[in-house]
Amino acid sequence: MAGLEPLYAWARAAVSRPQDALICGVHWELVRHGYRCLGAGDQPGPDEKKSELLPAGWEANKEVYTLRYKSADDARELLLKAIMVEDSMILNVMDRSSQKVADVTLAVADYINPEHLDDFHKLYKNTEELRTRIASGIIAPLGAPAEKAKKEPEAEKKDPDLHYDPLRVPPRQPAGTRAPSWPSPSSPFAVGGADLDPFGGRSGGMIVDPLRSGIPQPGIDPSSGIPGRLPPGAVPPGARFDPFGPLGAGRSGPDPDHLPPPGYDDMFM
């Protein structure tokens, strides 16, 4: 029960009976669940402020403790009455806005060692059970204070690519859809980009592809075949293809590769 120790140290001067110590524990559990104390008694007093501390005069009546709480979001206001019946404490809590009522009965000796009021570390026992009883018997029936919605940072709203992950594998293209278009590598910085893309969706690879070099090649479709070289269907549609001969027809003169290099027969070259 982190936080209860400094609270008890602050309230120690007013603690004279075991039920006082139990009220401290109950109070701190309400604080943990988002409530703040307004004051003691049924009616509000002047200049009340929400506080995590117990109000002045909280221990004045040892038979009936009356405390008022308000949620941190101001949505709920609770009236707590802790009534002593022999060795037990009956907690009766009402939500003033909804008129809902919840109650829990606690045996003081189950949670407080009366002979250790001066030693916090030996005073409380079965603290987990106490927390569970309060949470299930009071907080849950009345409803915990609603947490304020966290505002999304403006940067995330304005820049959707802020969390772009270059290592994330994009979703595969569904079967039956068209292959993505191949943009022209007009930027010199696009060179080599396709070699980093295992799905072949980018341009700029280090392997030269005359069909996608950015130079217009009208009428060239290797999937339909190349007369005298490849039959139709030999090249899959959309495949990267490096032709093994000059594209197009009507080239005049011999192919430069067919001519011998100058001085090829000169033994002194």
N, C-alpha and C positions, 0 to 999 in steps of 0.2 A: 504494500500500500504506500508507494512512493508519494511523498508530499504530506502524508498524515503526521509524520514525526515533527516537522517544524510547526504544523498547526497545533499539535498537542502541546508542544513546548510554549507556544504563545498563549494557549488557553489554560495552562497548568494551574495558575493561581486561582481560577474559578472552579476547578475540579475538586469536589469533596466526596463524591460518592461514585460507585461503579457505573451507575446509569449515566453520569455525566461523561465518562470516558466513552461509553457506547454511543452517545449522541454525537460526539466528535467523529467517531468512525462512520456513522450514518451520514453525517453532514458532508464528510469528505468524499464519500461515494457519489452523492448527488453532484458535487462539484466536478468530479471526474467525468460524469455523463453530460456535462454541458450546462449545468444550472449554477446560478449565483444567488447568494442570500441577500434578501432585501432588508429584513429586520425581524424582530421578535413580536409576538402578539398577532391578533386577528386583523387589526386595522393598520393601514400604512401610517407612518410617521412623517414629519417634515424633512425635506432634503434627503430622502433615502437614495442610496446608490448601491448598485450591485457589487458584491464583494465575495471573495473566496473565504474570508474570515467569518467567524461567528459574530453576531451583533452583540452590542452591550445588553446585559440583562438576560442573555439566553438561558442561564441556569437558575433564574430566580425562583421558578416553581419546580420543585423536585418531583412532583406527581404528574404534571402535565406540561410537557415542553411544546411550545407553539412557535413555529418558524415559517417564514414565507420565502419562496424562491421564485426566480424568474430565469427562463432559458436565455442563453447568450444571444439568440436571435430574436428575443422578445416575443416569441410565438406562444409560449406557455407560461402560466403563473401557477405555482403550486402552494398549497397550504398544508403544512406538515404538523400533525399533532401526535406526540409520542406520550402515550398514557401508561403509567406504571400500575400493574396489577400484580401484587405480591412480588415475586421475583422475576416477572416477565415484563417486557415492554411491547406494547401494541402500537405499531406504526400505522397511522391512518393518514393517507395523502389524497387530496382532492385537487383536480385540475379545474381551476375556476372558470376557464373559458368553455370547456366541454362538459363540466360537471361530472366527469368520470372520477371514480373513487377506487383506490387500491389500498390493501392493508396487508401487513405482515406482522407476525408475532415472534419475538425473539426472546430466548431465555438469556438473561444477562450473564449468568455464570458460564454459558457456553462460549462466550467470546471475550470475557474480561476476567483477569486475575485481580480480585479486589485488594489483595495484600501488596500489589506492586504498582500503586498509583504513581509513585515517584520514579519508576523505572520503565520507560517506554518500551524497551526491548523485551521486557517480560510481561508487560501489561496486556497486550492483545494476543489472542489465540484463535485458531480456526479462521484466519482472515479470509482465505479463499472461499470458505463456506459462507461467510458473511457477505462477501461481494456477490456471490451467486444468488443468495436469498434476496438481496436488494434489487439486483438486476432483473430477476425473474418475477419478483413480487410487486415491484413498484415501477421500475423503468419500462419494462416491456408492456404491461397493461396500459400505461398512460402514453407511451410512445416517446422515444428519445428525441431530443431536439434535432431538427433537420440541419444538416451541414450545408454551409454556403457553397454554392457551385464555384468551382475553381475556374477563374477566367483564363481563357487560352491566350498565350502571349501573342501580341500583335504581329510579331515577326513571322510566326507560323501561319497566321491567316493570310498575310500578304505574299509570302514566298512559299508556294507549294513544293518547290524543289529544294527547300532547306535541308531536308533529310534524304536527299537522293543518295543512293548507295550504288556506286559503280560496279560493285561485285555481285549485286543481286541478279540472279538469272531471270530474264523476262519470261512471261508465260508463253508457252509454245502455241504456234498458230493452229487453230482448229483445222481438221482435215476438210478438204473441199473448198477452202477459201483461196483467193488469189495470193500469189507471192507478193511481198512488199516491193514497191517501186524502188528503182536504183537511182538515187540522186547523183547528179553530175558532180565530180570532185573539183568544183571551181575554186575551192580554197586550197592553197598550198599546204595548209596544216592538216588536211584530210588524208595526206599520204600515210599509208600504213594503218589506217583506222580499221579496215576490214579484217586485218590479220588478228586483231584483238577480239573480234566478234565471232564466236563459234557458230552462230546461226546464219552468218552471211547476210545480215540485214543492213550493212553499212558499206560505203564506198571508200576507195583510197587504199586498197591493198598493195603490197609490194609485188604481187604477181600481176603482170600486165595482161589486161583483157581488152583487146581491141574493140569488142562490142560494147564495152562500158567505159571507154576511155574519155568520154566527153566530146569526142570528135564525131560529128554526124556521119552515120553509115546507112544511107537509105537503102531499103530493100534487102537487108541482110537478116536472115532468120535461120541460124544453124539447125534448129529443130526440124525445119522442113527439108534439110539435106543440102549438100553442096554438089552441084552437077560434076560428075567425073571424079569426085573424091569421097563423098559420104552419101549413103542412102537416107531417105527421110526417116526420122525417128532415131537416128544414131546418136544425136545429142539431145538429152532430156531438156524439156522446156525450162528456161530460167537458169540452166547450168552455166558455170563459168567455162568458157571455151576459148582455147588458144589455137587459132587455125594454123595448119602446117603448110600453108601456101598462100599466095597473094589472093586477097578477096576481090571479087568483082571480075569483070571480063573486059576484053578490049585493050589489054596492055600492049603497047607497041614495042618492038625491039626485043632483044633477048633479055632474060633475067640477069641482073648484074652478078648473081651468084654463079652463072654459067660461064663467065669469062675468066680466063686465067689471070693471075696477078701479074703486074708488070715485071718483066725480067725473070719469069719463073724458070726459064731455061738457061739463065746466065750462071755459070758455076762460080763466078766471083762475087755474086751478090751476097 
